[in-house]
Amino acid sequence: MAVGLDRIYAGTHWPSDVLAGILIATAWMCFVLSIRWITDRAFASEQTERPRVSPAS
């Protein structure tokens, strides 16, 4: 964020350029994280679940 504000202040980029860059980066991050979440859930084995234990009475 600070770099974007500095670019606007220095006059090297328009505010719309910085906003577009932030939006593209946010969309890419959401895409990558959603793919990771999907693959983690798809390849999760049942062995990683906690074993069910009945109470000893």
C-alpha positions in Angstrom: 0.0 0.0 0.0 2.8 2.4 0.9 4.5 1.8 -2.4 1.3 2.6 -4.3 0.8 5.8 -2.4 4.4 6.8 -3.0 3.9 6.1 -6.8 0.9 8.4 -6.8 2.7 11.1 -4.8 5.8 10.9 -7.0 3.5 11.3 -10.1 4.7 8.1 -11.8 1.3 6.4 -11.7 -2.3 7.6 -11.8 -4.5 6.6 -8.8 -6.5 4.3 -11.1 -3.4 2.4 -12.1 -2.6 1.8 -8.4 -6.1 0.8 -7.6 -6.2 -1.6 -10.6 -3.0 -3.2 -9.4 -4.4 -3.7 -5.9 -7.6 -5.2 -7.3 -5.7 -7.6 -9.6 -3.4 -8.7 -6.8 -6.3 -9.2 -4.5 -8.2 -11.3 -7.1 -5.1 -13.4 -7.8 -4.6 -14.0 -4.0 -8.2 -15.1 -3.7 -7.8 -17.4 -6.6 -4.6 -19.1 -5.3 -6.0 -19.5 -1.8 -9.2 -21.0 -3.1 -7.4 -23.5 -5.2 -5.2 -24.4 -2.3 -8.3 -24.8 -0.1 -9.9 -27.1 -2.7 -6.9 -29.3 -3.1 -6.3 -29.6 0.6 -9.9 -30.7 1.1 -9.8 -33.1 -1.8 -6.6 -34.8 -0.8 -7.2 -34.9 3.0 -7.1 -38.5 4.2 -9.3 -39.9 6.9 -6.2 -40.7 9.0 -5.9 -37.0 9.8 -9.2 -37.0 11.6 -9.3 -37.5 15.4 -10.2 -41.0 16.4 -13.6 -41.5 17.9 -13.3 -42.8 21.4 -16.2 -44.1 23.4 -16.2 -43.3 27.1 -14.9 -46.1 29.4 -17.5 -46.8 32.1 
